[in-house]
Amino acid sequence: MVDYHTAGQPTYQYGGNGPGIGDYMAQEDDWDRDLLLDPAWEKQQRKTFTAWCNSHLRKAGTQIENIDEDFRDGLKLMLLLEVISGERLPKPERGKMRVHKINNVNKALDFIASKGVKLVSIGAEEIVDGNAKMTLGMIWTIILRFAIQDISVEETSAKEGLLLWCQRKTAPYKNVNVQNFHISWKDGLAFNALIHRHRPELIEYDKLRKDDPVTNLNNAFEVAEKYLDIPKMLDAEDIVGTLRPDEKAIMTYVSCFYHAFSGAQKAETAANRICKVLAVNQENEHLMEDYEKLASDLLEWIQRTIPWLENRVSQKTMPEMQQKLEDFRDYRRVHKPPKVQEKCQLEINFNTLQTKLRLSNRPAFMPSEGKMVSDINTGWSHLEQAEKGFEEWMLNEIRRLERLDHLAEKFRQKASIHESWTEGKEAMLRQKDYETATLSDIKALIRKHEAFESDLAAHQDRVEQIAAIAQELNELDYYDSPSVNARCQKICDQWDSLGSLTHTRREALEKTEKQLETIDQLHLEYAKRAAPFNNWMESAMEDLQDMFIVHTIEEIEGLIAAHDQFKSTLPDADKEREAILGIQSEAQRIADYNSIKLSGNNPYTTVTPQIINSKWERVQQLVPKRDHALQDEQSKQQSNEHLRRQFASQANIVGPWIQTKMEEIGRISIEMNGTLEDQLNHLKQYEQSIVDYKPNIDLLEQQHQLIQEALIFDNKHTNYTMEHIRVGWEQLLTTIARTINEVENQILTRDAKGISQEQMQEFRASFNHFDKDHGGSLGPEEFKACLISLGYDVENDRQGDAEFNRIMSVVDPNNSGVVTFQAFIDFMSRETTDTDTADQVIASFKVLAGDKNYITAEELRRELPPDQAEYCIARMAPYQGPDAIPGALDYKSFSTALYGESDL
């Protein structure tokens, strides 16, 4: 809509609906009234826009020379819009007055607005007045609307579409990377790449160099003007000489290339359309061929499979019939599923093909005769009917053969069980084992024979069942009936033989039983008396050979008394032995008299007369050996008892002596009477008296060695072991040495800190007073009470607790939870005496260094003893101050390190 008010000077505000242009123009800031164009950009835009306008105006037989002046009357502006739009504008006014010119420009602006272009702050008066900035902005708007807006590449349009088109066309070319419409075109390679992509015969791209942009640009502009009818819109120098070429000028120029090559794109689109149509047709033909081949193969398979399914020849055996069933199952699992898939795929392909033909306006597909989907469905139905009938017949045949196989297997199973039972039975019934058997064997054989007779009667029913099954198999015409009949006859003949042999054996067993009963009674009597006597001898031998371990004289004397008691029973035992042997002799006499052949030893026992005599002789041999062993052990235990008493006598003296000395040292360390030197001398004399007692310990060690060698493990005569003595002796030596060391350290502390003897005694008295358990150390609460008694303010308040924690960190830096007397003395000496500080040591070094901030090795060796001089030289760091000289050493850091105030 045009606003004709505002004092006859209309300003156009257009709201456009066209895609891309309104949005793009809304983002442009280059035409702001309050800003000026970059001179280089303005120059590039004038050339480009003028050439672009003339490329269209020359179609109407005219052109412009000055873009500011030639559009002022609106005539050529309206003519330009008619040429580029192909539409007629309202008739222009031919007057020369200013109002006529404004009306003509307004008509042109109205036409631009009617195309959906939003013109912001561009008024007709500014064009008529020759405002270059507004005129260039208007021309750029026209270029956007009529040359760039309609560009569309992959759903992008206008500037983005043109940029994407450039990127796609130049992507294969090296050194070309189009990312914008300014810098990306500066070297000229992108222009040449566009031409070479569409007209490769016009450009020798491989000969172009990236470092020669002027040649590249001129080459592209000249070729475009000569062969593509694209006028030269810019000079190469204008682009190269500008840090950033004008984006609108480049876009205008590139849009001409796009439109110049649009014809080629249309041809490419037409070719693509033809290829698409042909591809659809080829795909449809391929689907038709696939259908024909798949239908032929499927029908052939159906026709080949149906006769196999209609074969009803039965097999004789179950394995053969099961193989036939397995073949059918294999057909169901392996062969048919792919054909089902093929049939399904065939129908899918047919429906897909018909759909594609219908969508592409092609006639419907008609398969060859007999290969219609309905023909295949009919054949498939016949296949499934044959398959169903074949499966039913096969299942019936399998049931029939299963019945026959079941009967045959039942016959074989029962026959095998019977044959297995009868195996060896005839040989067993014919054997003469009863001729050499004992009475118990005969009775066992009779019972075993009775059990066999019962078993034989029980198997009568199985034999009858076997004969009945054989008869049924004959009636059902079983294929292997001859072998069944032969086996059945053999079983019946063997059964008759077993019955006869069973009766004969029973008579022989009963006759032999009566002859052996008399001898058996004598064997039983022998066994009853021989067994306990044999056990007694075995126990006696075991006791006589038993290893014994005793540790005391009382234990060995008890064993000797028990052995004497055993020896007193031997005469009675010998009488019992002779009586038992007499029973066995009587049994043998009776057997010999009656000519009875005994089969072996006494059936009631394994104890023979030979065994009894052998064991009795062994007992007689072991008795004196046991006497000697007991006597030797008695002598050994008497010796061990002497060693125990000897060790206990000495240990009962040494143990209490050590304990007494430990208690005395504890009292000495607490009392500490006299000066520290007197205490030290007294302790050293006490230490010497302890050392002089060492021979008593050595004697005890020798006695302990004898006890260990004798493997004596206990001693009821003393509570002291050698380990207790050793530990007590070591503790005694350690305690006296530690006590001497504490006194020596107290002397060092006293001398170093200048503490008087009275102060030291006061410290000791205070420490001992609060050391309630006399352990030589104070707990935190005991130490606090001690400090309070000495006048320190460490009561239970915030300030007192802080002071006590500070003192504890000094006397117990390792947080052990106890304060030793030495730590207590060190603390009290620091609290009551003056000590050297790091500052005092630094001042002393400064004196030796002649008031310098450093000291040399020569000065140290001159002023200090050799070992202390070398100690300092090895640990002093080089001096780093501004007045340093070669070999200068830093005595300040060394001094502070001595007192722990910094690292050495």
PyMOL commands that set and color helices and strands:
alter all, ss='L'
color gray80, all
select helices_A, chain A and resi 21-27+39-60+75-85+98-114+124-128+132-148+158-170+183-185+189-198+200-202+205-207+213-227+236-240+247-260+262-309+318-359+373-422+425-430+433-436+439-458+460-475+481-545+553-567+570-593+609-671+676-692+694-709+722-753+757-770+780-789+798-811+821-832+838-848+857-863+866-875+891-898
alter helices_A, ss='H'
color red, helices_A
select strands_A, chain A and resi 11-13+120-123+152-153+156-157+777-778+819-820+877-878+889-890
alter strands_A, ss='S'
color yellow, strands_A
deselect
rebuild
show_as cartoon
